Amino acid sequence: MIKTRSVSSCLTCPRRSQTDWRDLSDDELKLVDAYKSDRVMQPGEVLYHQGDEAEGIYCIKDGLIGERRIDVEGNSMLVRLGHPSTTMGYQELLTRTPYRNTAEILQPSHVCFLNRNVIRQLLDRNPKLGERFLRRSMQDFEKLENDYVEARTMDVQGRFLHVLMVLYERFGREDPQAGHVVELPINRQDLAALVGTAPETISRTIRKLDRNGLVHIKGKRADIPNLAAVFREITLPN
């Protein structure tokens, strides 16, 4: 990432209480402010590439970032979404391994970067920071395990509705006519990757949900007339 002039302070950041940095003292936050860089990035820009050396840690203040895995044939698959308050790149930095994925900006995003030398100083000064990174890593592995179990036990429709509810939590709103609305931040190919199926299967699933009146999707807008009915469908045995 190109270093730019800092335009915000961690001391007053409204996201800090939701991040791994919440336990830092004022002096430690001033150290972060002295060395961090801020950048506002636009959709299509890349934060880092798969295989790059991990030079530091990224914290999302606003926006949405997708982590993509590139296979040996050059195919790109969306594997994770990074939301505001998410810390990215910490696992690779702590394990001294290259970035596992490519981080692409999906929505205009404000991202803060802190290089590894400062991270090491903070870890030496404040053991709680390392504990939070360890806890976050364990949570990520637990989610990976749960996703694997879900993929083995839940059908495509259930997995799709589960992903849709996660997106609704982040991007949804109530609508007096449609009930509940989600402005989908990703296309159908990326939706299919998150669900773990093919795009054509997602299209068939969307048509089925539309016929059954559960979800109506047009373009990148999803209308959900009855949230309770969707939750019941997710929890029904296959």
Secondary structure as UniProt FT lines:
FT   TURN            10..11
FT   TURN            14..15
FT   HELIX           16..18
FT   TURN            20..23
FT   HELIX           26..35
FT   STRAND          37..41
FT   TURN            43..44
FT   STRAND          46..48
FT   TURN            50..51
FT   STRAND          56..70
FT   TURN            72..73
FT   STRAND          76..82
FT   TURN            84..85
FT   STRAND          87..88
FT   HELIX           90..95
FT   STRAND          102..115
FT   HELIX           116..125
FT   HELIX           127..153
FT   HELIX           156..171
FT   STRAND          172..175
FT   TURN            176..178
FT   STRAND          179..183
FT   HELIX           188..195
FT   HELIX           199..211
FT   TURN            212..213
FT   STRAND          216..218
FT   TURN            219..220
FT   STRAND          221..224
FT   HELIX           227..235
//
